[in-house]
Amino acid sequence: QVRLVESGGGLVQTGGSLRLSCAASGRTFSTYDSIWYRQAPGKGREFVAVIRRSDSSTDYADSVKGRFTISRDNAKSTVYLQMNSLKPEDTAIYYCNIEASWGQGIQVTVSS
């Protein structure tokens, strides 16, 4: 099983940027798709972005398309989520997911 540790969250003003990192250890990182989800207060967990193991193609939720970028560094076993033009509605706990493993979650708060 892959162990995942997220970092990079915090408090930012509307329009600001943050970069989340998810470092993986354990089984081979590059053999699985890497996915970011988020959960806002009082809401269910929702898909944010995916980067596929096969060809590193990406997909995004409509709500973040054009603002967020997912990437991965196989040499560092790390997946990133660059978040630009942040909005208050991006406030949530962000989770990375690889195969059946989940990170502990990291808080992102965007103030208006």
C-alpha positions as CSV (number, residue, x, y, z in Angstrom):
1,Q,0.0,0.0,0.0
2,V,1.1,3.5,-0.8
3,R,1.6,6.0,2.1
4,L,0.7,9.6,1.2
5,V,1.7,12.8,3.0
6,E,0.3,16.1,1.9
7,S,1.7,19.6,2.4
8,G,1.5,23.1,1.2
9,G,-2.0,24.2,2.4
10,G,-2.8,27.3,4.3
11,L,-4.6,30.6,4.3
12,V,-4.6,32.8,1.2
13,Q,-6.6,35.8,0.0
14,T,-8.9,35.7,-3.0
15,G,-6.9,35.7,-6.2
16,G,-3.8,34.2,-4.5
17,S,-2.0,30.9,-5.2
18,L,-0.9,27.8,-3.4
19,R,0.8,24.6,-4.4
20,L,-0.1,21.4,-2.7
21,S,2.3,18.5,-2.6
22,C,1.6,14.8,-2.0
23,A,4.6,12.7,-1.3
24,A,4.2,8.9,-1.8
25,S,6.2,6.1,-0.3
26,G,5.8,2.3,-0.5
27,R,4.8,0.7,-3.7
28,T,5.8,2.0,-7.1
29,F,4.4,5.5,-7.4
30,S,4.3,5.8,-11.2
31,T,2.1,2.7,-11.8
32,Y,-1.1,4.4,-10.6
33,D,-3.2,7.4,-11.5
34,S,-2.9,10.2,-9.0
35,I,-6.1,12.1,-8.0
36,W,-6.9,15.2,-5.9
37,Y,-10.2,15.5,-4.2
38,R,-11.6,18.1,-1.8
39,Q,-14.3,18.4,0.8
40,A,-15.8,21.7,1.8
41,P,-17.5,22.2,5.1
42,G,-20.9,20.5,5.1
43,K,-20.4,19.0,1.7
44,G,-19.4,15.6,0.3
45,R,-16.0,14.8,-1.1
46,E,-15.6,15.9,-4.7
47,F,-13.2,15.2,-7.5
48,V,-10.7,18.0,-8.4
49,A,-8.1,16.6,-10.8
50,V,-6.4,13.5,-12.1
51,I,-3.1,12.7,-13.8
52,R,-3.0,9.3,-15.4
53,R,-0.2,6.9,-15.1
54,S,-0.4,5.7,-18.7
55,D,0.4,9.0,-20.5
56,S,0.3,11.7,-17.8
57,S,-2.9,13.1,-19.4
58,T,-5.0,15.2,-17.1
59,D,-8.6,16.0,-16.3
60,Y,-10.2,18.6,-14.1
61,A,-13.5,19.5,-12.4
62,D,-15.2,22.2,-14.3
63,S,-15.0,24.4,-11.2
64,V,-11.2,24.5,-11.3
65,K,-10.4,24.2,-15.0
66,G,-8.1,26.9,-16.2
67,R,-7.0,27.7,-12.6
68,F,-5.5,24.5,-11.2
69,T,-2.8,22.4,-12.7
70,I,-1.9,18.8,-11.6
71,S,1.5,17.4,-12.2
72,R,3.8,14.7,-11.0
73,D,7.5,14.0,-10.5
74,N,8.1,10.3,-10.7
75,A,11.7,10.6,-9.5
76,K,10.4,12.2,-6.3
77,S,7.2,10.1,-6.1
78,T,5.3,13.3,-5.6
79,V,2.2,14.7,-7.2
80,Y,1.4,18.5,-7.1
81,L,-1.6,20.7,-7.4
82,Q,-0.9,24.2,-8.4
83,M,-3.8,26.4,-7.5
84,N,-4.1,29.9,-9.0
85,S,-6.8,32.6,-8.9
86,L,-8.2,31.1,-5.7
87,K,-11.7,31.8,-4.7
88,P,-13.5,31.5,-1.4
89,E,-15.4,28.5,-2.7
90,D,-12.1,26.7,-3.1
91,T,-12.0,26.5,0.7
92,A,-11.9,22.9,1.6
93,I,-9.8,20.0,2.9
94,Y,-7.8,18.6,0.0
95,Y,-6.9,14.9,-0.2
96,C,-4.6,13.1,-2.6
97,N,-5.6,9.5,-3.6
98,I,-3.4,6.9,-5.3
99,E,-5.0,3.4,-5.7
100,A,-6.6,2.6,-2.4
101,S,-4.5,5.0,-0.4
102,W,-5.5,8.4,0.9
103,G,-3.5,11.2,2.4
104,Q,-4.5,12.7,5.7
105,G,-6.0,15.8,4.1
106,I,-4.7,19.4,4.2
107,Q,-6.7,22.6,4.8
108,V,-6.9,25.3,2.2
109,T,-8.7,28.5,3.3
110,V,-9.4,31.3,0.9
111,S,-10.4,34.6,2.5
112,S,-12.7,37.1,0.7
